Amino acid sequence: MKHSAEKTNVMRVLDSKKISYKSYDYSDKGVISGADVAAALGQDENKVFKTLVTVGASKKNYVFMVPVSGELNLKKAAKAVGEKSVEMIKSKDLLPLTGYVHGGCSPIGMKKAFPTVIDISAGNFETVIFSAGKIGYQVETSLDDLKNVARVRLAEIV
């Protein structure tokens, strides 16, 4: 596992806020699924989070982060953000909305800051790992540090 020499936007945001993080470059491994990413990093699947973008009944967008081993529960997610319902946005809408492509979506550095909810299980770890905003790259930081760069709160959403 090599530490990333290439800086992604996410890394630049973390650098600008003087937030310490570890970066991972697994771009040579050719893995995309969350479970494969966790395995490539040699990390617990519960500590590696995927970033999902949704739209609520009100047409507002929300970001949810769940362990790669879990699935987002849409009912719990809607309740967490006070919506009647939420659904995943269409893949074609992801890039124009967030600036990120499917598989490389990060809660940090989106075109617009959306309310972000991370599964409560993240509180079980000193640090969490999530996309660095580009396929093949991940960053690891503490929840407190993540909260300094994104509007993140915890809720039961898996």
N, C-alpha and C positions, 0 to 999 in steps of 0.2 A: 504494500500500500504506500503510494508516494503522496507526500503532502503537495498540495496544488501549488504550482509555480504561477499558474495563470490566475489572474484576479477576475472574479465575476463582480457584477454590480453589487450583489449582496455583501461580498467581502469588502468592497470599497465603502459601503454604508457603515459596516461594523468598524472598519478602520477609522472612518471620520468621527465616529462616536467614541473612539478609544475603547472599544469593547474587545476583550480577548476571546478568541475562538480557535478551534482547530478546523482545518479544512482537509477534505479528502478528495482525491482525484481518482476515480475508478473508470475514467472514460475509455481506457483500453480493455476493460472487462466485457463490454458489450451487453451489460445487464440493464434492464429497465424496470421489471416488476419490483415492488417494494421489498418482498422477501428476498429476492436475489441481491438487491442492493445491500440489505442488512448482512447477508452471507458474505458478499464481496468485501464489506468493511470489517467482517469478523465481529459484528455487534449483535446485541440482543434485539430481536424484532420488535420488542415492546418499547425500545428506546429510540428507534428510528421512525420518524413521522412523515406521513405524506400530507401534502397541502391540497385541499379540495376547495373549489370555488362554486358557490351556489347562488341561486336567486330565490328570493322569498316571494310570497303571495303579493307583497306590497311593491314588488319589482326592485327592491333594494338588494344589493349583493352582500354576501357574507363569505368569510373564509373559515374553514374548519381544518384542524390538524388532528389526524388520528394515527395511532401506531400502524405501521405497515402490515401488522398481523391482524388488524381489525377492520371492520367496516363501519362507515358512518351510518348511524341510525337517524334517518331523516325526521322522524317524529321528535326524538330527543333534541336534535339539532334545532328544529323549528322552535321548540319550547325554550331552548337556551337563549335564543335571540328575540323571543316574543313575537314570532310570526305564526300565522295559521298553518303554513306549510313552507317547506323549502325543497328545491330540486336542484340537481347538478346542472350547471350551465352547459350548453352545447360546446363541443370541442372547438368548433370554428369561431366561437365568441371569446375564447380564452385569451388569445394573443392580443386582439384589439382592446380588450378590457383591462388586462393585467400587464401586458408587455412580455409575458412568459408563454412558452409552448408547453403542451401537455407532456408531463414527465420531467419538466424543469421548473415547475411553479414553486415559488418561495413566498412565505408570508412577509418577507422584507423586500422593499424596493419595488413594489407594484406601482403602476402608473398612478393609482389612487389608493389611499389607505382605507381599507375596508375593516369593519369590526371582525376580529379574529378570535375564534374559540378553539382552545387546544384541549384534548381529552384530559380529564382529571387524573388519569394514570401518569401523566407527565410529571406530576408531583412526587412520584416514587423515585425519580432519578435526579442526581446532581446536575446532569446536563442532558440535553436532548439533541438529536441529530436530525437535520432536515435539508431540503434542497438548497443549494447555493445559487439557484436561479438559472442553472444550465444543466442539461442532461449530462450525467457523468461526474457531477460535482456535488458534494454535501458539505455542510458546516455543522459544527458542534459547539453549543454555548449553553450557558445556564438559562433557566426560565426567567430569572430576574433581568438578565442582560437582554433576552429576547423582548421582554416587556418594555425595555428602554427604546426599542426601535420599531415596535409594532404594537397596535392596540390589542393586546392579547389578554384573555382571561380564561380561567379553567371552568369546565363544566363536564358533566357526564354525557357524552355524545356517541359512544360506541354501542 
